[in-house]
Amino acid sequence: MIQTTRILNSPFLGVYMRTWENYTLIPSNMDRDVKSLVSESLKTEIIEMTVGGSKLLGSLSVMNSNGIIFSS
């Protein structure tokens, strides 16, 4: 089943989230329903955070099996 959601009133989830293997980075203080939907759909553990106060986690990070790099 296809489910849709918005993050921070935007349909562009990839700007605000980053997923790799078992983890999904998601902005702090997100709605509990959104966190549950993302976690259950992707079968990943949610990590809430910001990068330098920014919620643009998808735009400011890259992840692979060796680690995570954040832009400043």
N, C-alpha and C positions, 0 to 999 in steps of 0.2 A: 504494500500500500504506500502510495506517495503522500508524504506529509510536508506541509510548508510552514515556515515560521519567519519571523523578522527579529533582528537583533538591533537594539537601539533605534527602532523604527525604520530599519533599512533592510531590503531584501538581499543585500550583498553580504552574505554570511562570511565569505572568504576574506573580507577586509578585516573582520573582527575576530575570527577564529582561526586556529591552526591545529591540524590533526596529523599525527604520525603514529602508526602501529597501535599502541594501547592507550595513548594519551591525547586529550584535546585541551588546548589552551583556550580559555574563554574569559571575557572581561569580568572583573570583580562586580559583585552586586547584581548579577543578572537574575531575571525572574526564575523562580524554581521550576516552573513548567517548561521553560526553554532549556534549562540545564538537563532536566529529566529526558526531554525529547531528544536532545543531542546525544546524551550518554546511551540511551536505549537504542537509538537508531544506528549509531556508529559502534556500539559495544566497546566504548572507551571510558577510561577514568577521566573525570573533569578536573582540571587544574585552573582555579580562578586566580587572575593576576592582572596587572597592568605593566606596561613598559614605559618607565619614566613618567608615569601618570597618564599615559595614552592608552586608550582601549583598542587601538588599531593593531591587534596582535598578529593578524594574518599578514598585514603589510610590513610589519617591522621584525618578522622572525622567519627563520628557516630551520627545519628539523630533519634529522635523519637518524639512523641507528647509532651514530657516534655522538650525537648531542644536539644542542640548540645554539643558534647564534642570533643575537638581537642587534638591530640597528639602533644607533643613538640619534 
